[in-house]
Amino acid sequence: MTSSFTISPRAAVVGATVALATGALLAGSVAMNNASEAATSKTKVPQSRQIEAKSGIRIVSAHAVADGGIIDVRYQVLDPLKADIIEGDPTKTPHLQDVRNGGVLTDTAAMRHGHAQRPAGTYFLLYYNKSGVVKSGDFINVTIDGLTLNNVPVT
């Protein structure tokens, strides 16, 4: 016993269209994932267990803001007792050095948070970026109490 199976031309076109659309979506998804991974590798902030243990903070991001006139460095508090040195002692404020040109930023806006920093809280330091030493797309080295975190991306 043999059976014959026929597909109408319209059904064949619909099936082919669905197959092509599915393939295009899959290819697009793979391409987007690869692009996302490449972008993440360029903007991923390095970490240092040694700096975190000594300073009580983790640098989480750096951004050029205010038309490039301010560098906003965000950090997360890991140990509030150790992190207070960042807030309360100007000699312990992290220094920023641009990897591209060697320029150094040390002047921060006098904006104290005015309260005890909480564990896992995210806070900021604002640096005056005189003469545009650091630009979006650059990498900076952040020195905290004698230890340096290299190649922090500036977005």
C-alpha positions in Angstrom: 0.0 0.0 0.0 1.4 3.3 -1.0 0.2 6.7 -0.1 0.8 9.9 -1.9 1.2 13.1 -0.2 1.0 16.4 -2.1 1.6 19.9 -0.8 -0.1 22.8 -2.4 2.2 25.6 -3.8 0.8 28.0 -1.2 1.7 25.7 1.7 5.2 25.2 0.3 5.7 29.0 0.1 4.4 29.5 3.7 6.6 26.6 5.0 9.7 28.0 3.2 9.0 31.5 4.5 8.7 30.3 8.1 11.9 28.3 7.8 13.8 31.3 6.4 12.4 33.6 9.1 13.4 31.1 11.8 16.9 30.9 10.4 17.2 34.7 10.2 16.1 35.1 13.8 18.5 32.5 15.0 21.4 34.0 13.0 20.5 37.5 14.3 20.4 36.2 17.9 23.8 34.7 17.6 25.2 37.9 16.0 23.7 40.0 18.8 25.1 37.7 21.5 28.6 37.9 20.0 28.4 41.7 19.7 27.2 41.9 23.3 30.0 39.8 24.5 32.5 41.9 22.6 31.1 45.1 24.1 31.1 43.6 27.6 34.7 42.7 27.3 35.6 46.3 26.5 33.5 47.8 29.3 33.9 45.1 32.0 35.4 46.7 35.1 38.3 44.7 36.5 38.3 43.6 40.2 41.1 43.2 42.8 40.5 41.2 45.9 43.5 42.9 47.5 42.2 46.4 46.9 38.7 45.3 48.1 40.1 43.8 51.3 42.2 46.8 52.1 39.8 49.6 51.1 36.4 48.0 51.7 35.1 49.1 48.3 34.8 47.7 44.8 35.0 50.0 41.8 31.9 49.3 39.6 32.0 52.0 36.9 33.5 55.2 35.6 31.7 57.7 33.4 32.6 60.9 31.6 29.6 63.2 32.4 28.8 67.0 32.2 30.1 67.2 28.7 33.3 65.5 29.8 34.1 67.9 32.6 33.5 65.4 35.4 34.5 61.8 35.8 31.9 60.0 37.9 33.5 56.9 39.6 30.9 54.6 41.2 31.9 52.2 44.0 30.1 49.6 46.0 30.8 49.3 49.8 31.9 45.9 50.9 33.1 46.9 54.4 31.7 50.2 55.8 34.4 50.6 58.4 37.2 50.4 55.8 35.2 52.4 53.2 34.9 55.4 55.6 38.6 56.2 54.8 37.6 56.9 51.2 34.9 59.4 52.4 36.6 61.0 55.3 40.3 61.4 54.5 41.3 63.4 51.4 44.7 61.8 51.4 43.1 58.4 50.9 40.8 59.5 48.0 41.6 57.4 45.0 43.7 58.9 42.2 42.8 58.4 38.6 45.4 58.1 35.8 44.5 58.0 32.1 46.2 55.0 30.4 46.2 56.7 27.0 48.0 59.9 28.0 49.3 59.5 31.6 47.2 62.4 32.9 46.3 62.3 36.5 43.1 63.4 38.2 43.1 64.0 42.0 40.7 66.9 42.6 37.2 65.7 43.6 34.0 67.7 44.1 33.6 68.2 47.9 30.4 66.2 48.0 30.4 64.0 51.1 27.5 61.6 51.4 26.9 62.8 55.0 25.8 59.4 56.4 27.3 56.0 57.2 27.9 54.0 54.1 25.9 50.8 54.0 27.2 47.4 52.9 26.3 46.7 49.3 25.4 50.4 48.8 26.7 52.1 45.7 28.2 55.6 46.0 30.1 58.0 43.8 33.2 60.2 43.7 33.2 63.1 41.2 36.5 64.2 39.8 37.2 67.5 38.0 38.4 66.6 34.5 40.3 69.7 33.7 41.3 70.1 30.1 39.5 66.9 29.2 42.4 64.7 30.3 40.1 61.6 30.5 37.7 60.9 27.6 34.9 58.5 27.1 36.3 55.3 25.7 39.6 55.7 27.6 40.8 53.4 30.3 42.0 54.6 33.7 44.1 53.2 36.5 42.5 53.8 39.9 45.0 54.0 42.8 43.5 53.5 46.3 45.7 53.7 49.3 48.8 52.6 47.4 47.2 49.8 45.4 46.2 50.2 41.7 43.3 48.8 39.8 44.3 48.9 36.1 42.3 49.4 33.0 38.9 50.6 34.3 36.9 51.6 31.2 35.4 55.1 31.0 32.0 55.2 29.3 
